[in-house]
Structure formats: structure tokens, C-alpha cells
Amino acid sequence: MRTANLVLALCALALGACKQSSTDQKQQAAQGSSGAAAPSGTEILIGATLPLTGAESRIGGFYKEGYDLAFEEANQAGGVSVGGKKMPVRLTLLDDTSSQATAASLADRLINSDKVQFLLGTYATNLVEAQTVVAEQNAIPYVNGGGAATAIYKRGYKWVFGLLAPVELLAESIMKWIDAEQQAGKIPKPATISLLWENTSHGKDFRKGVTEFSDKSKNYKVVVDESFELGGKDFSALLGQVKAAKTDLFLADAHLPDYITMQRQYVTAGLCNKVLSYGARGSEKQAADALGKKNVEYILSAVWWSPLLADKNPEAKKFVDTFKAKYQNRVPEWYQALGYETARALFRAIEQAGSLDRNAVREKLAALKMPSVLPGGELTFPAEFGQQSHAPFVVQQNLPDGSSPIVAPPDSATGKGIAPNPNCAK
Amino acid sequence: MDRLVDLVIAAVLLAGLYATMAYGLGLIYGVLRIVNLNHGGMIMAGAYAAWYLHTALGLDPYLALLLVSVAAFFVGILTYRLLVRRLPRGAAGGVQSLLLLFGVWLILRNAAYLLFSGNDQTLRTTYSTRAIAIGNSLVSLNRIAVFGVAIVILIVLHLLLTRTYVGKAIRAVAQNPDSCTLVGIPVERIYALTFGLGTALAAAAGLLGATLFPFNPSFGAAELLKSFVVVVLGGLGSVAGTAIAALILATVEVFAILVIPAYLTAAVGFVLLVLVLVIRPGGLFGQRVLG
């Protein structure tokens, strides 16, 4: 009987997530119905879902701010020009509750029930992955700024366009900066690497980026190559391997909670490497608050966008200024910038197509070349990469004064990086 | 050699955390024969309570431990009196109690999403990244503190169950509630007390977890699963067994990294769970009834 009870308990736990998402879905359907309308012919209807509740709600809220700003800006200018006629754009935004199943079913509802003409994407690779299938099946242009995994774009989909450059490129951007420091004699040659990556498509892409670079260069040797479970609680055994290997570089790919947990254990274990990076994580204020400013010093990170780009890129400056004007002088993060740019890319393609025909807009998206807020200043969706943008990353480094200047690429740099980590000498 | 010492220390400290997470679940099952699925919810509630007391009132989490545990104790008693008491006892109540307590957990979790959003929160104290040297190893002060609390809970629980009237009554009710009624033990009160105690232990585990990891309203789910493994390994209803099982699980997980990829180490515990259920369904430490 005891065993039976336990088995029941485990089943109930497993069913829990499904039960909750199904409840949430019903709730969303009820909430969303008031915002839905059939196309009137006088406005452009665009649908999107975002994780406004659930695990990704914080970031979902950031993307919403980006979308809202782009729509407001377009409508203030009289709308999007379609064949010489300005048409207002209307966003039907639903909450996918950070659930993959809900994201997919709401995308289907937006297309077939709410009759939206185009879709903007949600945030987080797994949710985007689920929605792209629906978009492809329904042959509707789907532009997203929230899915970076190359797996999404390697399926040969025609209707899916991504603004987030692949995580492999993120890893390569970090390695390029390290390589420049190595050429300058600041890092040993060859340098040894401890490579820790979360066991997700994100982590696998990161690993691929680092290992391919080091294999090609021959100046690096990956000594520790381990993956870890997302949401891990104890990294001490893993960090023990890093400690024993005494490597020059510590390169990890982690989500924010894992970064905080791992870095806390890294610091308490007395570890120090000449270069320390957690991939896209590092410069967040939340991490500095959780770990203390001292404990995040010299961490290197690479992100898709930084407000510091405003110094070099006029499009980024315009975005930062309008964002601050709308949101009480708050400085945007890369999430809002990507949301904003995703909507703008779709508007631009509609304008270039001169019609609301899905095929025409899809073709214009595929051939798009627009001045962008992103690093490099231009947005394209190269066919050879499955219509995934390959805009460069900006590499930042946390400095003791609390700033995180862009240290690479050189055309975007706002400061100079420091290597090796001066704290290791203390 | 240093690496081996590091691994042993990591295993012992991890065991402390696992044990604190599992005590409450094991105690409630041992006495009430109820799998408290709201254990995860109370772990999450304990984490948020510690975070709130720290950020709003500046109270150190270890000083808040008693306060949070006492509050959770009364929440547990209230939960028992309002909900659990109405369930049929024995085999008939198995499914109902699972569903009911799972529902309570969902309510707690969604209330937390409403109150605190899904953002990850962290508890940072002056000693969050402080370490103590043990031989050539630096060991987190926080983890040592969690281990210390686990030992204190083990001793207090053991003394409570073996040396006090209430403890003896709890053990008697766990063995045979009907006979207890005949000899005048207030069975319902003992059930309420045990449920309160188990709930307090869950909240205490959440508080301790919050000093180590970031958390959000989903916190508690992975901890509940881990607690299941520990409780089943140790043998349901055995407090000392729970502590030893926590040590076994932690040791296996930590040392597994020497032979399998790190991301698979978490699965080792579940393999162990299946093996124990198949080979020794009563747990490694048999069917002892508390203490």
C-alpha cells in the first residue's frame, strides 16, 4: 500500500504541470477573447504570445515593452505604409504562461480564430520551437526575437525568421576576445579550458562554439568538458574537477539562477581563473545584488545587444532615447531591444511588400536588409543559416567600478577589457 | 587525495540539505500515512518567508528560522484541522489526500506568482560567499550551517520522539491509532501536532535552501522529488533512517561524477529509488516506526 501511494504521488506530480497549463490555457482563452477581432481591412492585425506569467514572466514583460514601443511608434507615424496607404497596426497579445503547449495552441488560435495576418514570436527557445511548427503549418510569416538555438532554424522552415544570432556565435565572440588577449601575450599559449555547459540546446550550441574555435586555433585545449542539469543545486563536485584541472580559462553557459548558484560556489571554493565567463550571463544587476559586486568582477559576457551601443549606432541611440522617454527614464536591456526590433523588422517587410499578402511579406523578410539597433547596424535573415540573423554579439566585462563596458567587437567597443583576471594575483 | 577529501566534504554537506528537506515528509507519512504533496509548497513558502523577513526587516535567515518554523507549524495545524482531518483514513484516503494536498500546493504556488511574480529571488547575507578552510579545502560557511541545522533537527526529533510523552504518543499513534484511543491518547490532536511539525520542518528546509540558491514560486518541486527518494531509501517513518539515506544519496550523487557525466548525477538518485522499491520496498532501514 505504501508503495502504491508513492507511485500515485509521483504520477500526480508528473501530471501537475499538464493540469496547470490546461487551467491556465482556459483562463487565457477567456481573457484573450475580448482583445480579438476579425481583420477589418483598415488595419493590420498582428498576433503574438509572450510568457507574461509563469517562470519566464519577467523577461516576457520586457519583450512586451519592446513590442508596445514599436507599435506605438508606428501608429504615431500614421501606421505602416502598405502600397502608399498608411494603415494602423494592431497587436493581439496573449499570455502563453511560459508553457510550450499553451504557446503552440494560442498561436493556432491567433491564426485560425482571431485571423491575425502575421505573427511575432514569444520568448525562450522551447516556446519558440513549439510555435514555429504552427506558423509553418499555417504558412504565416513568424518573426521572433526570442529563440536562439540553431535547431529551430535547421529544419528548413520557410516562414520562420529569427533575430537572435546563434549561441555558437556567442561562444565564438568570447573566444575571439580571448584570442586577441592571447596574441597580446596576456594569456598563456596554449591555454587550457574548463568548459561547463547546461544540458540544453543552448548549452550544446555554446559548447560547439568553444570547441570548434579551439580545435581550429590549436592554441587552446579543453581539459574539462562537462554538462550539468538546468536548475542544479549543487555544483561542488563539478567545480572540484575544475579546481583539480587548474585551467587558465573557465567558460560556462548557464541561465541566471544557475549562474548565481555556481558563481557563489565558485567563489567560496576559492577558485580563480585568468578568464571567467558564464556565456550570456554576467552583467545583470540581479546577479551583482545576489553575489556582491566584488564577486562578479572581471566576468566576461556576450549578449545580443547593449544600451552602450547607443554611443556608436544612431538606430540604437534613437531606440534608447524613445524607450527612456516612454518608460520613466529606465535603461532598456537586450530583451526590450530585441522585442522592438522584431516588430520593426516585420513592419519594414510589410512596407517593402506593399501588400498584406503573406507570400509577398515572406519574400521581403527573406531579402530584408535594414538599418538596425543590433550590433553591426544591419539586420538580415541569411538563407544559408535558415533565416536566422547572424548579427555580431557584444562582449562586455564587469569592472570593479560596477560598469560593464563593451570590449568587443572593436567597432562597438566602449572600453578596454582586462586579462588576466587581476583578482587571481591577490 | 585533495580531490577525494573535497568530494567527501561535498557529500556530507549535501546530505545535510537533503535530510532537512526530507524529515517533514517522512514524519507525516510515518504517522498519518499521508504523502504530503504540499511539502513542496511549504518549502517554497519557507523560502519566501525568509526572503521577506530579510529584505523587509533585515532579519538574518538563521534568526528567522524559529519564527518561520513556528508560523509554519500553525499553518500545518490549520491545514490539518480544515482539510486533512476530513479525509478518510487508511487506504481509502490515499488518492483523496494526494489530490487535496496537491491542490493546496497549486494554490500556494499561484498565490506566490501573484504576490512575487515569477522572478528569481536570492537571499544575500554578509556570509553568503564566506568559506572556512578544512585541510586544503575551502568550505562554504552557509553549507556548514545548513549541515549543523540538519544535525540539530535530527537530535531534537530523536529526543522528542524517544524521551517525551508527546513523542511516545506520536510513535504509539503511528503504530496503532485504534489502541491509542482505548488508552486515552488524543489521536486527533497527535495527528494535528504531527502535521504541524512536518509542515514546520518543510518551511525550515525552504528557508535553508533559500540561503544557498535562487528561488521562484516553482521552488519546492525538485526538492519534493528528492525528499521522496530520501524517505523511501531510509524506510518510511524512520528519522535516523532518513538522515542515513540522505547521506547515502548525497554520496552516490557526488561520487557518480567520477564515472558518469555530471548532468546524469541527479538521475542516480532515481535509479536508486527504483532499485530499493524493487529489492527492498520497506526501505534500507526496514519498517521501524519513528525514532
Boltz contact constraints between the chains, C-beta under 6 A:
constraints:
  - contact:
      token1: [A, 1]
      token2: [B, 91]
      max_distance: 6.0
  - contact:
      token1: [A, 2]
      token2: [B, 236]
      max_distance: 6.0
  - contact:
      token1: [A, 3]
      token2: [B, 281]
      max_distance: 6.0
  - contact:
      token1: [A, 5]
      token2: [B, 35]
      max_distance: 6.0
  - contact:
      token1: [A, 5]
      token2: [B, 94]
      max_distance: 6.0
  - contact:
      token1: [A, 8]
      token2: [B, 98]
      max_distance: 6.0
  - contact:
      token1: [A, 9]
      token2: [B, 35]
      max_distance: 6.0
  - contact:
      token1: [A, 9]
      token2: [B, 98]
      max_distance: 6.0
  - contact:
      token1: [A, 12]
      token2: [B, 98]
      max_distance: 6.0
  - contact:
      token1: [A, 12]
      token2: [B, 102]
      max_distance: 6.0
  - contact:
      token1: [A, 54]
      token2: [B, 118]
      max_distance: 6.0
  - contact:
      token1: [A, 55]
      token2: [B, 118]
      max_distance: 6.0
  - contact:
      token1: [A, 57]
      token2: [B, 117]
      max_distance: 6.0
  - contact:
      token1: [A, 57]
      token2: [B, 118]
      max_distance: 6.0
  - contact:
      token1: [A, 58]
      token2: [B, 119]
      max_distance: 6.0
  - contact:
      token1: [A, 199]
      token2: [B, 263]
      max_distance: 6.0
  - contact:
      token1: [A, 226]
      token2: [B, 262]
      max_distance: 6.0
  - contact:
      token1: [A, 227]
      token2: [B, 263]
      max_distance: 6.0
  - contact:
      token1: [A, 228]
      token2: [B, 262]
      max_distance: 6.0
  - contact:
      token1: [A, 228]
      token2: [B, 263]
      max_distance: 6.0
  - contact:
      token1: [A, 229]
      token2: [B, 263]
      max_distance: 6.0
  - contact:
      token1: [A, 229]
      token2: [B, 266]
      max_distance: 6.0
  - contact:
      token1: [A, 233]
      token2: [B, 213]
      max_distance: 6.0
  - contact:
      token1: [A, 234]
      token2: [B, 14]
      max_distance: 6.0
  - contact:
      token1: [A, 236]
      token2: [B, 10]
      max_distance: 6.0
  - contact:
      token1: [A, 237]
      token2: [B, 10]
      max_distance: 6.0
  - contact:
      token1: [A, 237]
      token2: [B, 254]
      max_distance: 6.0
  - contact:
      token1: [A, 237]
      token2: [B, 257]
      max_distance: 6.0
  - contact:
      token1: [A, 238]
      token2: [B, 262]
      max_distance: 6.0
  - contact:
      token1: [A, 240]
      token2: [B, 6]
      max_distance: 6.0
  - contact:
      token1: [A, 244]
      token2: [B, 3]
      max_distance: 6.0
  - contact:
      token1: [A, 257]
      token2: [B, 120]
      max_distance: 6.0
  - contact:
      token1: [A, 257]
      token2: [B, 214]
      max_distance: 6.0
  - contact:
      token1: [A, 260]
      token2: [B, 122]
      max_distance: 6.0
  - contact:
      token1: [A, 260]
      token2: [B, 214]
      max_distance: 6.0
  - contact:
      token1: [A, 261]
      token2: [B, 213]
      max_distance: 6.0
  - contact:
      token1: [A, 264]
      token2: [B, 129]
      max_distance: 6.0
  - contact:
      token1: [A, 267]
      token2: [B, 129]
      max_distance: 6.0
  - contact:
      token1: [A, 268]
      token2: [B, 129]
      max_distance: 6.0
  - contact:
      token1: [A, 268]
      token2: [B, 131]
      max_distance: 6.0
  - contact:
      token1: [A, 268]
      token2: [B, 140]
      max_distance: 6.0
  - contact:
      token1: [A, 269]
      token2: [B, 138]
      max_distance: 6.0
  - contact:
      token1: [A, 270]
      token2: [B, 138]
      max_distance: 6.0
  - contact:
      token1: [A, 290]
      token2: [B, 122]
      max_distance: 6.0
  - contact:
      token1: [A, 290]
      token2: [B, 124]
      max_distance: 6.0
  - contact:
      token1: [A, 295]
      token2: [B, 129]
      max_distance: 6.0
